[in-house]
Amino acid sequence: MGAKVLERFPAGSPRGSWPAEEYAAQRRAAGEQATVVMDLKSDAFLVVLRDED
């Protein structure tokens, strides 16, 4: 399973701020299957489109 990274957000956002989730919601509203995953190595949230097999 692969994925295309659309955007990367640092995990250290201010409390109450969810920029990765907000960006993914905008992409879903535009008809894309965007989801948020955590990249532990880079300490970042990634908004990705998963490949459809």
mmCIF file of the N, C-alpha and C atoms, coordinates in Angstrom:
data_MODEL
# 
_entry.id   MODEL 
# 
loop_
_atom_site.group_PDB 
_atom_site.id 
_atom_site.type_symbol 
_atom_site.label_atom_id 
_atom_site.label_alt_id 
_atom_site.label_comp_id 
_atom_site.label_asym_id 
_atom_site.label_entity_id 
_atom_site.label_seq_id 
_atom_site.pdbx_PDB_ins_code 
_atom_site.Cartn_x 
_atom_site.Cartn_y 
_atom_site.Cartn_z 
_atom_site.occupancy 
_atom_site.B_iso_or_equiv 
_atom_site.pdbx_formal_charge 
_atom_site.auth_seq_id 
_atom_site.auth_comp_id 
_atom_site.auth_asym_id 
_atom_site.auth_atom_id 
_atom_site.pdbx_PDB_model_num 
ATOM 1   N N  . MET A 1 1  ? 0.854   -1.172 0.000  1.00 0.00 ? 1  MET A N  1 
ATOM 2   C CA . MET A 1 1  ? 0.000   0.000  0.000  1.00 0.00 ? 1  MET A CA 1 
ATOM 3   C C  . MET A 1 1  ? 0.898   1.233  0.000  1.00 0.00 ? 1  MET A C  1 
ATOM 4   N N  . GLY A 1 2  ? 0.623   2.157  -0.886 1.00 0.00 ? 2  GLY A N  1 
ATOM 5   C CA . GLY A 1 2  ? 1.385   3.387  -0.964 1.00 0.00 ? 2  GLY A CA 1 
ATOM 6   C C  . GLY A 1 2  ? 0.497   4.581  -0.686 1.00 0.00 ? 2  GLY A C  1 
ATOM 7   N N  . ALA A 1 3  ? 1.124   5.724  -0.590 1.00 0.00 ? 3  ALA A N  1 
ATOM 8   C CA . ALA A 1 3  ? 0.377   6.945  -0.335 1.00 0.00 ? 3  ALA A CA 1 
ATOM 9   C C  . ALA A 1 3  ? 1.140   8.126  -0.908 1.00 0.00 ? 3  ALA A C  1 
ATOM 10  N N  . LYS A 1 4  ? 0.405   9.146  -1.312 1.00 0.00 ? 4  LYS A N  1 
ATOM 11  C CA . LYS A 1 4  ? 0.991   10.392 -1.784 1.00 0.00 ? 4  LYS A CA 1 
ATOM 12  C C  . LYS A 1 4  ? 0.841   11.423 -0.680 1.00 0.00 ? 4  LYS A C  1 
ATOM 13  N N  . VAL A 1 5  ? 1.953   12.011 -0.248 1.00 0.00 ? 5  VAL A N  1 
ATOM 14  C CA . VAL A 1 5  ? 1.919   13.033 0.797  1.00 0.00 ? 5  VAL A CA 1 
ATOM 15  C C  . VAL A 1 5  ? 1.513   14.362 0.174  1.00 0.00 ? 5  VAL A C  1 
ATOM 16  N N  . LEU A 1 6  ? 0.420   14.926 0.660  1.00 0.00 ? 6  LEU A N  1 
ATOM 17  C CA . LEU A 1 6  ? -0.052  16.213 0.157  1.00 0.00 ? 6  LEU A CA 1 
ATOM 18  C C  . LEU A 1 6  ? 0.574   17.378 0.903  1.00 0.00 ? 6  LEU A C  1 
ATOM 19  N N  . GLU A 1 7  ? 0.709   17.221 2.226  1.00 0.00 ? 7  GLU A N  1 
ATOM 20  C CA . GLU A 1 7  ? 1.214   18.313 3.061  1.00 0.00 ? 7  GLU A CA 1 
ATOM 21  C C  . GLU A 1 7  ? 1.780   17.729 4.345  1.00 0.00 ? 7  GLU A C  1 
ATOM 22  N N  . ARG A 1 8  ? 2.699   18.457 4.952  1.00 0.00 ? 8  ARG A N  1 
ATOM 23  C CA . ARG A 1 8  ? 3.366   18.034 6.189  1.00 0.00 ? 8  ARG A CA 1 
ATOM 24  C C  . ARG A 1 8  ? 3.224   19.164 7.207  1.00 0.00 ? 8  ARG A C  1 
ATOM 25  N N  . PHE A 1 9  ? 2.849   18.801 8.445  1.00 0.00 ? 9  PHE A N  1 
ATOM 26  C CA . PHE A 1 9  ? 2.656   19.780 9.507  1.00 0.00 ? 9  PHE A CA 1 
ATOM 27  C C  . PHE A 1 9  ? 3.447   19.346 10.733 1.00 0.00 ? 9  PHE A C  1 
ATOM 28  N N  . PRO A 1 10 ? 4.208   20.241 11.359 1.00 0.00 ? 10 PRO A N  1 
ATOM 29  C CA . PRO A 1 10 ? 4.948   19.869 12.570 1.00 0.00 ? 10 PRO A CA 1 
ATOM 30  C C  . PRO A 1 10 ? 3.990   19.490 13.695 1.00 0.00 ? 10 PRO A C  1 
ATOM 31  N N  . ALA A 1 11 ? 4.413   18.550 14.516 1.00 0.00 ? 11 ALA A N  1 
ATOM 32  C CA . ALA A 1 11 ? 3.559   18.072 15.600 1.00 0.00 ? 11 ALA A CA 1 
ATOM 33  C C  . ALA A 1 11 ? 3.446   19.080 16.737 1.00 0.00 ? 11 ALA A C  1 
ATOM 34  N N  . GLY A 1 12 ? 4.282   20.081 16.783 1.00 0.00 ? 12 GLY A N  1 
ATOM 35  C CA . GLY A 1 12 ? 4.293   21.037 17.884 1.00 0.00 ? 12 GLY A CA 1 
ATOM 36  C C  . GLY A 1 12 ? 3.372   22.220 17.697 1.00 0.00 ? 12 GLY A C  1 
ATOM 37  N N  . SER A 1 13 ? 2.199   22.023 17.152 1.00 0.00 ? 13 SER A N  1 
ATOM 38  C CA . SER A 1 13 ? 1.252   23.123 16.969 1.00 0.00 ? 13 SER A CA 1 
ATOM 39  C C  . SER A 1 13 ? 0.734   23.605 18.321 1.00 0.00 ? 13 SER A C  1 
ATOM 40  N N  . PRO A 1 14 ? 0.287   24.845 18.379 1.00 0.00 ? 14 PRO A N  1 
ATOM 41  C CA . PRO A 1 14 ? -0.263  25.355 19.647 1.00 0.00 ? 14 PRO A CA 1 
ATOM 42  C C  . PRO A 1 14 ? -1.453  24.525 20.101 1.00 0.00 ? 14 PRO A C  1 
ATOM 43  N N  . ARG A 1 15 ? -1.664  24.459 21.397 1.00 0.00 ? 15 ARG A N  1 
ATOM 44  C CA . ARG A 1 15 ? -2.777  23.689 21.964 1.00 0.00 ? 15 ARG A CA 1 
ATOM 45  C C  . ARG A 1 15 ? -4.104  24.167 21.369 1.00 0.00 ? 15 ARG A C  1 
ATOM 46  N N  . GLY A 1 16 ? -4.931  23.208 20.960 1.00 0.00 ? 16 GLY A N  1 
ATOM 47  C CA . GLY A 1 16 ? -6.227  23.539 20.372 1.00 0.00 ? 16 GLY A CA 1 
ATOM 48  C C  . GLY A 1 16 ? -6.164  23.788 18.877 1.00 0.00 ? 16 GLY A C  1 
ATOM 49  N N  . SER A 1 17 ? -4.981  23.724 18.291 1.00 0.00 ? 17 SER A N  1 
ATOM 50  C CA . SER A 1 17 ? -4.810  23.936 16.858 1.00 0.00 ? 17 SER A CA 1 
ATOM 51  C C  . SER A 1 17 ? -4.579  22.587 16.178 1.00 0.00 ? 17 SER A C  1 
ATOM 52  N N  . TRP A 1 18 ? -5.335  22.301 15.148 1.00 0.00 ? 18 TRP A N  1 
ATOM 53  C CA . TRP A 1 18 ? -5.229  21.039 14.422 1.00 0.00 ? 18 TRP A CA 1 
ATOM 54  C C  . TRP A 1 18 ? -5.076  21.312 12.924 1.00 0.00 ? 18 TRP A C  1 
ATOM 55  N N  . PRO A 1 19 ? -3.990  21.936 12.479 1.00 0.00 ? 19 PRO A N  1 
ATOM 56  C CA . PRO A 1 19 ? -3.869  22.319 11.070 1.00 0.00 ? 19 PRO A CA 1 
ATOM 57  C C  . PRO A 1 19 ? -3.901  21.141 10.096 1.00 0.00 ? 19 PRO A C  1 
ATOM 58  N N  . ALA A 1 20 ? -3.340  20.015 10.472 1.00 0.00 ? 20 ALA A N  1 
ATOM 59  C CA . ALA A 1 20 ? -3.362  18.855 9.565  1.00 0.00 ? 20 ALA A CA 1 
ATOM 60  C C  . ALA A 1 20 ? -4.786  18.355 9.380  1.00 0.00 ? 20 ALA A C  1 
ATOM 61  N N  . GLU A 1 21 ? -5.548  18.265 10.458 1.00 0.00 ? 21 GLU A N  1 
ATOM 62  C CA . GLU A 1 21 ? -6.937  17.811 10.370 1.00 0.00 ? 21 GLU A CA 1 
ATOM 63  C C  . GLU A 1 21 ? -7.789  18.797 9.572  1.00 0.00 ? 21 GLU A C  1 
ATOM 64  N N  . GLU A 1 22 ? -7.540  20.090 9.768  1.00 0.00 ? 22 GLU A N  1 
ATOM 65  C CA . GLU A 1 22 ? -8.290  21.108 9.031  1.00 0.00 ? 22 GLU A CA 1 
ATOM 66  C C  . GLU A 1 22 ? -7.981  21.038 7.539  1.00 0.00 ? 22 GLU A C  1 
ATOM 67  N N  . TYR A 1 23 ? -6.713  20.847 7.196  1.00 0.00 ? 23 TYR A N  1 
ATOM 68  C CA . TYR A 1 23 ? -6.319  20.735 5.790  1.00 0.00 ? 23 TYR A CA 1 
ATOM 69  C C  . TYR A 1 23 ? -6.933  19.484 5.163  1.00 0.00 ? 23 TYR A C  1 
ATOM 70  N N  . ALA A 1 24 ? -6.882  18.366 5.880  1.00 0.00 ? 24 ALA A N  1 
ATOM 71  C CA . ALA A 1 24 ? -7.466  17.126 5.361  1.00 0.00 ? 24 ALA A CA 1 
ATOM 72  C C  . ALA A 1 24 ? -8.971  17.282 5.156  1.00 0.00 ? 24 ALA A C  1 
ATOM 73  N N  . ALA A 1 25 ? -9.646  17.971 6.055  1.00 0.00 ? 25 ALA A N  1 
ATOM 74  C CA . ALA A 1 25 ? -11.091 18.197 5.916  1.00 0.00 ? 25 ALA A CA 1 
ATOM 75  C C  . ALA A 1 25 ? -11.389 19.024 4.670  1.00 0.00 ? 25 ALA A C  1 
ATOM 76  N N  . GLN A 1 26 ? -10.560 20.019 4.394  1.00 0.00 ? 26 GLN A N  1 
ATOM 77  C CA . GLN A 1 26 ? -10.743 20.824 3.181  1.00 0.00 ? 26 GLN A CA 1 
ATOM 78  C C  . GLN A 1 26 ? -10.582 19.965 1.934  1.00 0.00 ? 26 GLN A C  1 
ATOM 79  N N  . ARG A 1 27 ? -9.584  19.084 1.933  1.00 0.00 ? 27 ARG A N  1 
ATOM 80  C CA . ARG A 1 27 ? -9.354  18.203 0.781  1.00 0.00 ? 27 ARG A CA 1 
ATOM 81  C C  . ARG A 1 27 ? -10.509 17.214 0.615  1.00 0.00 ? 27 ARG A C  1 
ATOM 82  N N  . ARG A 1 28 ? -11.032 16.692 1.751  1.00 0.00 ? 28 ARG A N  1 
ATOM 83  C CA . ARG A 1 28 ? -12.178 15.778 1.663  1.00 0.00 ? 28 ARG A CA 1 
ATOM 84  C C  . ARG A 1 28 ? -13.403 16.508 1.128  1.00 0.00 ? 28 ARG A C  1 
ATOM 85  N N  . ALA A 1 29 ? -13.589 17.761 1.522  1.00 0.00 ? 29 ALA A N  1 
ATOM 86  C CA . ALA A 1 29 ? -14.711 18.550 1.014  1.00 0.00 ? 29 ALA A CA 1 
ATOM 87  C C  . ALA A 1 29 ? -14.600 18.770 -0.488 1.00 0.00 ? 29 ALA A C  1 
ATOM 88  N N  . ALA A 1 30 ? -13.359 18.739 -0.986 1.00 0.00 ? 30 ALA A N  1 
ATOM 89  C CA . ALA A 1 30 ? -13.116 18.897 -2.424 1.00 0.00 ? 30 ALA A CA 1 
ATOM 90  C C  . ALA A 1 30 ? -13.198 17.556 -3.160 1.00 0.00 ? 30 ALA A C  1 
ATOM 91  N N  . GLY A 1 31 ? -13.545 16.477 -2.434 1.00 0.00 ? 31 GLY A N  1 
ATOM 92  C CA . GLY A 1 31 ? -13.749 15.187 -3.071 1.00 0.00 ? 31 GLY A CA 1 
ATOM 93  C C  . GLY A 1 31 ? -12.577 14.228 -3.044 1.00 0.00 ? 31 GLY A C  1 
ATOM 94  N N  . GLU A 1 32 ? -11.521 14.562 -2.321 1.00 0.00 ? 32 GLU A N  1 
ATOM 95  C CA . GLU A 1 32 ? -10.366 13.677 -2.233 1.00 0.00 ? 32 GLU A CA 1 
ATOM 96  C C  . GLU A 1 32 ? -10.452 12.833 -0.957 1.00 0.00 ? 32 GLU A C  1 
ATOM 97  N N  . GLN A 1 33 ? -9.813  11.675 -0.973 1.00 0.00 ? 33 GLN A N  1 
ATOM 98  C CA . GLN A 1 33 ? -9.822  10.760 0.161  1.00 0.00 ? 33 GLN A CA 1 
ATOM 99  C C  . GLN A 1 33 ? -8.610  11.028 1.058  1.00 0.00 ? 33 GLN A C  1 
ATOM 100 N N  . ALA A 1 34 ? -8.501  12.234 1.574  1.00 0.00 ? 34 ALA A N  1 
ATOM 101 C CA . ALA A 1 34 ? -7.356  12.626 2.398  1.00 0.00 ? 34 ALA A CA 1 
ATOM 102 C C  . ALA A 1 34 ? -7.524  12.125 3.825  1.00 0.00 ? 34 ALA A C  1 
ATOM 103 N N  . THR A 1 35 ? -6.401  11.724 4.411  1.00 0.00 ? 35 THR A N  1 
ATOM 104 C CA . THR A 1 35 ? -6.385  11.294 5.806  1.00 0.00 ? 35 THR A CA 1 
ATOM 105 C C  . THR A 1 35 ? -5.102  11.794 6.460  1.00 0.00 ? 35 THR A C  1 
ATOM 106 N N  . VAL A 1 36 ? -5.073  11.818 7.778  1.00 0.00 ? 36 VAL A N  1 
ATOM 107 C CA . VAL A 1 36 ? -3.910  12.296 8.524  1.00 0.00 ? 36 VAL A CA 1 
ATOM 108 C C  . VAL A 1 36 ? -3.231  11.106 9.186  1.00 0.00 ? 36 VAL A C  1 
ATOM 109 N N  . VAL A 1 37 ? -1.918  11.040 9.043  1.00 0.00 ? 37 VAL A N  1 
ATOM 110 C CA . VAL A 1 37 ? -1.117  10.014 9.708  1.00 0.00 ? 37 VAL A CA 1 
ATOM 111 C C  . VAL A 1 37 ? 0.044   10.700 10.420 1.00 0.00 ? 37 VAL A C  1 
ATOM 112 N N  . MET A 1 38 ? 0.582   10.027 11.429 1.00 0.00 ? 38 MET A N  1 
ATOM 113 C CA . MET A 1 38 ? 1.718   10.562 12.190 1.00 0.00 ? 38 MET A CA 1 
ATOM 114 C C  . MET A 1 38 ? 2.992   9.907  11.687 1.00 0.00 ? 38 MET A C  1 
ATOM 115 N N  . ASP A 1 39 ? 3.993   10.728 11.356 1.00 0.00 ? 39 ASP A N  1 
ATOM 116 C CA . ASP A 1 39 ? 5.317   10.233 11.005 1.00 0.00 ? 39 ASP A CA 1 
ATOM 117 C C  . ASP A 1 39 ? 6.191   10.415 12.243 1.00 0.00 ? 39 ASP A C  1 
ATOM 118 N N  . LEU A 1 40 ? 6.424   9.328  12.949 1.00 0.00 ? 40 LEU A N  1 
ATOM 119 C CA . LEU A 1 40 ? 7.167   9.408  14.205 1.00 0.00 ? 40 LEU A CA 1 
ATOM 120 C C  . LEU A 1 40 ? 8.617   9.816  14.008 1.00 0.00 ? 40 LEU A C  1 
ATOM 121 N N  . LYS A 1 41 ? 9.233   9.386  12.912 1.00 0.00 ? 41 LYS A N  1 
ATOM 122 C CA . LYS A 1 41 ? 10.647  9.719  12.677 1.00 0.00 ? 41 LYS A CA 1 
ATOM 123 C C  . LYS A 1 41 ? 10.861  11.221 12.532 1.00 0.00 ? 41 LYS A C  1 
ATOM 124 N N  . SER A 1 42 ? 9.946   11.899 11.839 1.00 0.00 ? 42 SER A N  1 
ATOM 125 C CA . SER A 1 42 ? 10.112  13.341 11.631 1.00 0.00 ? 42 SER A CA 1 
ATOM 126 C C  . SER A 1 42 ? 9.281   14.171 12.612 1.00 0.00 ? 42 SER A C  1 
ATOM 127 N N  . ASP A 1 43 ? 8.515   13.513 13.507 1.00 0.00 ? 43 ASP A N  1 
ATOM 128 C CA . ASP A 1 43 ? 7.651   14.193 14.465 1.00 0.00 ? 43 ASP A CA 1 
ATOM 129 C C  . ASP A 1 43 ? 6.732   15.184 13.752 1.00 0.00 ? 43 ASP A C  1 
ATOM 130 N N  . ALA A 1 44 ? 6.017   14.660 12.744 1.00 0.00 ? 44 ALA A N  1 
ATOM 131 C CA . ALA A 1 44 ? 5.136   15.498 11.941 1.00 0.00 ? 44 ALA A CA 1 
ATOM 132 C C  . ALA A 1 44 ? 3.865   14.732 11.595 1.00 0.00 ? 44 ALA A C  1 
ATOM 133 N N  . PHE A 1 45 ? 2.807   15.493 11.365 1.00 0.00 ? 45 PHE A N  1 
ATOM 134 C CA . PHE A 1 45 ? 1.566   14.918 10.861 1.00 0.00 ? 45 PHE A CA 1 
ATOM 135 C C  . PHE A 1 45 ? 1.573   15.084 9.347  1.00 0.00 ? 45 PHE A C  1 
ATOM 136 N N  . LEU A 1 46 ? 1.227   14.025 8.640  1.00 0.00 ? 46 LEU A N  1 
ATOM 137 C CA . LEU A 1 46 ? 1.190   14.050 7.183  1.00 0.00 ? 46 LEU A CA 1 
ATOM 138 C C  . LEU A 1 46 ? -0.249  13.910 6.711  1.00 0.00 ? 46 LEU A C  1 
ATOM 139 N N  . VAL A 1 47 ? -0.628  14.727 5.752  1.00 0.00 ? 47 VAL A N  1 
ATOM 140 C CA . VAL A 1 47 ? -1.921  14.560 5.092  1.00 0.00 ? 47 VAL A CA 1 
ATOM 141 C C  . VAL A 1 47 ? -1.625  13.788 3.816  1.00 0.00 ? 47 VAL A C  1 
ATOM 142 N N  . VAL A 1 48 ? -2.244  12.628 3.686  1.00 0.00 ? 48 VAL A N  1 
ATOM 143 C CA . VAL A 1 48 ? -1.928  11.729 2.578  1.00 0.00 ? 48 VAL A CA 1 
ATOM 144 C C  . VAL A 1 48 ? -3.166  11.314 1.812  1.00 0.00 ? 48 VAL A C  1 
ATOM 145 N N  . LEU A 1 49 ? -2.927  10.942 0.541  1.00 0.00 ? 49 LEU A N  1 
ATOM 146 C CA . LEU A 1 49 ? -3.921  10.263 -0.290 1.00 0.00 ? 49 LEU A CA 1 
ATOM 147 C C  . LEU A 1 49 ? -3.411  8.852  -0.470 1.00 0.00 ? 49 LEU A C  1 
ATOM 148 N N  . ARG A 1 50 ? -4.172  7.886  -0.019 1.00 0.00 ? 50 ARG A N  1 
ATOM 149 C CA . ARG A 1 50 ? -3.752  6.492  -0.173 1.00 0.00 ? 50 ARG A CA 1 
ATOM 150 C C  . ARG A 1 50 ? -4.033  6.020  -1.597 1.00 0.00 ? 50 ARG A C  1 
ATOM 151 N N  . ASP A 1 51 ? -3.099  5.196  -2.112 1.00 0.00 ? 51 ASP A N  1 
ATOM 152 C CA . ASP A 1 51 ? -3.285  4.614  -3.437 1.00 0.00 ? 51 ASP A CA 1 
ATOM 153 C C  . ASP A 1 51 ? -4.462  3.662  -3.399 1.00 0.00 ? 51 ASP A C  1 
ATOM 154 N N  . GLU A 1 52 ? -5.264  3.711  -4.451 1.00 0.00 ? 52 GLU A N  1 
ATOM 155 C CA . GLU A 1 52 ? -6.393  2.785  -4.565 1.00 0.00 ? 52 GLU A CA 1 
ATOM 156 C C  . GLU A 1 52 ? -5.927  1.582  -5.360 1.00 0.00 ? 52 GLU A C  1 
ATOM 157 N N  . ASP A 1 53 ? -5.971  0.398  -4.751 1.00 0.00 ? 53 ASP A N  1 
ATOM 158 C CA . ASP A 1 53 ? -5.538  -0.832 -5.430 1.00 0.00 ? 53 ASP A CA 1 
ATOM 159 C C  . ASP A 1 53 ? -6.717  -1.588 -5.976 1.00 0.00 ? 53 ASP A C  1 
# 
